[in-house]
Amino acid sequence: MMLCTVAKIKKESGVSIRIPSDDSSDAVVRIEGTPEGVACAKQQLIDLVEKMVCIICCLLYVTECGC
C-alpha cells in the first residue's frame, strides 16, 4: 500500500522521493523537485505517516484489550 501511495505522490507532485531501505543506517527521506512540488509531497508524506501511526495505535489497542 505505501509504495503505491508514494508512487502516486511522486507522480502527482513531479518530485523524486528516496526512502532509505530497512537495513540502512540513514533515516532521512529525500524529496527533490520544485519548491512547490517538494512542499506538496512533504505534506502528503506527513499525512500518510500520521494515518499509518493511527492505524498501528488502533491495532495495538485492539490487541491489548483483547477485542
C-alpha positions, 0 to 999 in steps of 0.5 A: 500500500505505501509504495503505491501511495508514494508512487502516486505522490511522486507522480502527482507532485513531479518530485523524486522521493528516496526512502532509505531501505530497512537495513540502512543506517540513514533515516532521512527521506529525500524529496527533490523537485520544485519548491512547490512540488517538494512542499506538496509531497512533504505534506502528503508524506506527513499525512500518510505517516500520521494515518499509518501511526493511527492505524498501528495505535488502533491495532495495538489497542485492539490487541491489548484489550483483547477485542 
